[in-house]
Amino acid sequence: MKKDSYEYTAIFQYAEDGINITFPDIPSAISCAQTTEEAIKNAEEVLGLVIYDMECDEKEIPEATPFEKIKTNSSEKAVIIRIWMPFVRNELDEQAVKKTLTIPQWLNKLAEAENVNFSKLLQSALKDYLKVKRIIHE
């Protein structure tokens, strides 16, 4: 079952060349950064992306290990990362996808002369054709 929010502990491993970010409970969520502030931002982003993919693939999302049970060494810091999935889902569902298509040259010239917004027109035509106002990620 999808939840609106998730909270997992990230491990920030500090090294001379930057910060490596991992999540003990979500092994595929990996990132890096140069500063702690950037590491927090990147950790939120990667966690949201990975959980979104898991939801789309209908994979089970693991329970978070309690913070006090997370072990770190002297070069690591445990940080709680919280994400709000309605925001993540909306951002990713509304993300633009580039499509390459072909039309006859005469039609292209006519449309350009009329200042047609090709993207907007294609979106509108697809919505009409598919009889939808907006697809909502379930």
C-alpha positions as CSV (number, residue, x, y, z in Angstrom):
1,M,0.0,0.0,0.0
2,K,1.3,3.4,-0.9
3,K,1.9,5.9,1.8
4,D,2.0,9.7,1.7
5,S,5.3,10.0,3.6
6,Y,8.3,7.8,4.2
7,E,11.2,8.2,6.7
8,Y,14.4,6.3,6.3
9,T,17.9,6.7,7.8
10,A,20.6,7.7,5.3
11,I,24.3,7.1,6.0
12,F,26.5,9.9,5.0
13,Q,30.0,8.6,4.6
14,Y,32.5,11.5,4.7
15,A,35.7,11.1,2.6
16,E,38.3,13.5,1.2
17,D,36.6,13.6,-2.2
18,G,33.0,14.2,-0.9
19,I,30.1,12.4,0.8
20,N,28.7,9.1,-0.2
21,I,25.0,8.6,0.6
22,T,23.4,5.2,1.2
23,F,20.3,3.9,2.8
24,P,20.6,0.6,4.7
25,D,16.9,-0.3,4.1
26,I,16.9,0.8,0.4
27,P,20.1,-0.5,-1.1
28,S,19.4,0.9,-4.6
29,A,19.1,4.5,-3.3
30,I,22.7,5.7,-3.6
31,S,24.0,9.3,-4.2
32,C,26.9,11.6,-3.4
33,A,27.5,15.2,-2.6
34,Q,30.2,17.7,-1.7
35,T,28.5,19.4,1.4
36,T,26.2,18.2,4.1
37,E,23.4,20.5,2.8
38,E,23.8,19.1,-0.7
39,A,23.8,15.6,0.7
40,I,20.5,16.1,2.4
41,K,19.0,17.5,-0.8
42,N,20.4,14.6,-2.9
43,A,19.3,12.0,-0.3
44,E,15.7,13.3,-0.4
45,E,15.8,13.3,-4.2
46,V,17.2,9.8,-4.6
47,L,14.9,8.3,-2.0
48,G,11.9,9.8,-3.6
49,L,12.9,8.5,-7.1
50,V,13.6,5.0,-5.9
51,I,10.4,4.7,-3.9
52,Y,8.4,6.1,-6.8
53,D,10.0,3.4,-9.1
54,M,9.2,0.8,-6.5
55,E,5.6,1.9,-6.4
56,C,5.3,2.0,-10.2
57,D,6.8,-1.6,-10.3
58,E,4.4,-2.6,-7.5
59,K,7.4,-3.8,-5.4
60,E,7.1,-4.1,-1.7
61,I,8.6,-1.0,0.1
62,P,10.5,-2.2,3.2
63,E,9.9,-1.0,6.7
64,A,12.5,1.4,8.0
65,T,15.0,0.2,10.6
66,P,14.6,2.1,13.8
67,F,17.1,4.9,14.0
68,E,18.7,3.7,17.2
69,K,19.5,0.3,15.5
70,I,21.6,1.9,12.7
71,K,25.3,1.5,13.2
72,T,27.9,3.9,11.9
73,N,31.7,4.3,12.1
74,S,33.7,7.4,12.8
75,S,33.6,8.7,9.2
76,E,29.8,8.2,9.0
77,K,26.8,10.1,10.2
78,A,23.2,8.8,10.3
79,V,20.6,11.2,9.1
80,I,16.9,10.8,9.0
81,I,15.4,11.6,5.6
82,R,11.7,12.3,5.2
83,I,9.9,12.5,1.9
84,W,6.4,13.6,1.0
85,M,5.3,11.3,-1.9
86,P,2.3,13.3,-3.2
87,F,4.8,16.0,-4.2
88,V,7.3,13.5,-5.6
89,R,4.5,11.7,-7.6
90,N,3.2,14.9,-9.0
91,E,6.6,16.2,-10.0
92,L,7.5,12.9,-11.8
93,D,4.0,12.4,-13.4
94,E,4.1,15.9,-14.8
95,Q,7.6,15.7,-16.0
96,A,7.9,16.5,-19.7
97,V,8.9,13.7,-22.0
98,K,10.5,14.5,-25.4
99,K,8.9,12.8,-28.4
100,T,10.3,12.9,-31.9
101,L,7.8,12.8,-34.7
102,T,7.6,13.6,-38.3
103,I,5.0,15.6,-40.3
104,P,4.9,16.6,-44.0
105,Q,7.0,19.7,-44.7
106,W,4.0,21.6,-46.1
107,L,2.1,21.1,-42.9
108,N,5.1,22.2,-40.8
109,K,5.4,25.4,-42.8
110,L,1.7,26.2,-42.5
111,A,1.7,25.5,-38.7
112,E,4.9,27.6,-38.2
113,A,3.3,30.5,-40.2
114,E,0.4,30.3,-37.8
115,N,2.7,30.2,-34.7
116,V,1.4,26.8,-33.6
117,N,2.7,25.5,-30.3
118,F,3.4,21.9,-31.4
119,S,3.7,20.6,-27.9
120,K,0.5,22.1,-26.6
121,L,-1.4,21.0,-29.7
122,L,-0.1,17.4,-29.5
123,Q,-1.0,17.2,-25.7
124,S,-4.5,18.6,-26.4
125,A,-5.0,16.2,-29.3
126,L,-3.8,13.2,-27.3
127,K,-6.1,14.1,-24.4
128,D,-9.1,14.4,-26.8
129,Y,-8.2,11.2,-28.5
130,L,-7.8,9.3,-25.2
131,K,-10.8,11.0,-23.7
132,V,-8.9,12.1,-20.6
133,K,-8.5,15.5,-18.8
134,R,-5.4,14.4,-16.9
135,I,-3.8,11.1,-16.1
136,I,-3.4,10.7,-12.3
137,H,-0.8,8.2,-11.1
138,E,-2.5,5.6,-9.0
